[in-house]
Amino acid sequence: MQVEILTKEDLKQFKAELVQELKDAFSGNAKPQNKEWLKSNEVRKLLGISPGTLQNLRLNGTLTYSKIGGMMYYWIYR
């Protein structure tokens, strides 16, 4: 296992990037990237699956997700 050392400067840069991404996402100015946050219904439509299957994919760790304010958001890489 390789160990990487993070400095305070690394953390400050990460924070700045995260804050900017959140501002862009909430203002509707998100830049197209190779990853996106999608809501549950968008993921189900994209994958053609039922709500139960989506829950199983979430529970077994197949899909990366975050729960924000009662809403599930999934990382989709394109």
Residue pairs with C-beta under 8 A, 6 or more apart in sequence:
21 30
24 30
24 31
25 37
34 77
34 78
35 75
35 76
35 77
35 78
36 75
36 76
36 78
37 66
37 73
37 74
37 75
37 76
38 46
38 73
38 74
38 76
39 71
39 72
39 73
39 74
40 51
40 54
40 71
40 72
40 74
43 49
43 54
43 63
43 74
43 76
44 50
44 51
44 54
46 76
47 54
49 57
54 63
57 63
58 65
58 72
58 74
63 74
63 75
64 74
64 75
65 72
65 73
65 74
65 75
66 72
66 73
67 73
